[in-house]
Amino acid sequence: MNKKLNIAVLLPSLDNKGSLIVAKDIVNNTILDYPDFANFTVFYFDEIFGLDLNCDCKQINYKGNFLFENFDIIHSHGYRPDLYLAKRLSKIDGKIISTIHCDVFDYFKIIYNYFISIFFGKKWINALKKKNLVITLTKFHYYKYAKFINQDKLKVIYNSRLIDNDPIPKTDIDFFQSLRKKYINHNIIGAFAVLTPVKGLDQVIKALPNLKKHLFIVMGEGPEMKKLKALSIKLGVSDRVFFLGYKKDANRYMKFIDVYVQPSHTEAFPLSLIEACYSGVSSVCSNIPVLEEVYTDDEVTFFELDNIKSLQYGIERATKEKATLGANAKSKTLNSYSMKQMVENYMNVYKDLVK
């Protein structure tokens, strides 16, 4: 390849969360490590901001007809970006790629209901079928989507994350220091997530009555906040559950916790878990196929989903063996989920598409 590619990235917004952080990482780290590879421009619909992108960012109207002229590749992330491109496919000259960051049917079913999941899931799948290539984040989802999409159009690329280096506000440092002083000999469980039913954080609160020497720190905001707070009061553990709200680059706070918990009902790829393991934090995960694909029982502790006693034992094991599990998980993360690997995998995909 002799010339720099022109790559458009289409996002629903510039919100600093989940799948959009992955898009940012692909763009920023490609620009940083391979500056002669491509010119990136990020396009978005909604005026929600938070991502720090090292390229031009331009808002477009979802109902408009922007056709991405002069771009070799258009890379979409999310439901609306995928539908937007599918409706305009015949007028777009560049190659179109999508990264699918969730299990489309499970996600809509847990958030809404079965009937909505079927309707919107099929709509999303039909949009994905029209792409030149669809990236799944695990082998589990590759085979799941292969039931609907030609396997020649599917490829697996594992995500990666780095720990952000911006300083932590002194007020937050003081909070954790005071917590350690007040709750001597207690262990801190942490969860950093958008607070939705999908994340299954209610299970941790239900386990706390039998985990007398554990505190639970929740970072994030979302529709489940009120329910989780009410549950902690009902079970008499509200004095050991702390909701800190949204924290930009929450992975910086991994060093303050003893055990990270990922009790999800469904995941496309567990970014926060990768961040915890990269930090060497002992972690507990629900035994869903995606999480069992990413790590083994020697690297994290698994529990049976919706089995509170199993979760309790998992947290106890992760606490007791936190040094060994944390070290094993960090080694696995550095060797298998590095940022360099992810960036180079996407670069190879881009190059293959324009051959």
Secondary structure, DSSP 8 states (H G I E B T S, - for coil): --S-EEEEEEEEE--SSHHHHHHHHHHHHHHHH-TTTEEEEEEEEE-------SSEEEE--TTS----TT-SEEEEESHHHHHHHHHTGGG--SEEEEE--S-HHHHHHHHT-HHHHHHHHHHHHHHHHTSSEEEESSHHHHHHHTTTS-GGGEEE---------S---HHHHHHHHHHHHHSTT-EEEEEES--SGGG-THHHHHHGGG-TTEEEEEE--STTHHHHHHHHHHTT-GGGEEEEE--TTGGGGGGG-SEEEE--S--S--HHHHHHHHTT-EEEEE--HHHHHH--TTTSEEE-TT-HHHHHHHHHHHHHTHHHHHHHHHHHHHHHS-HHHHHHHHHHHHHHHT-
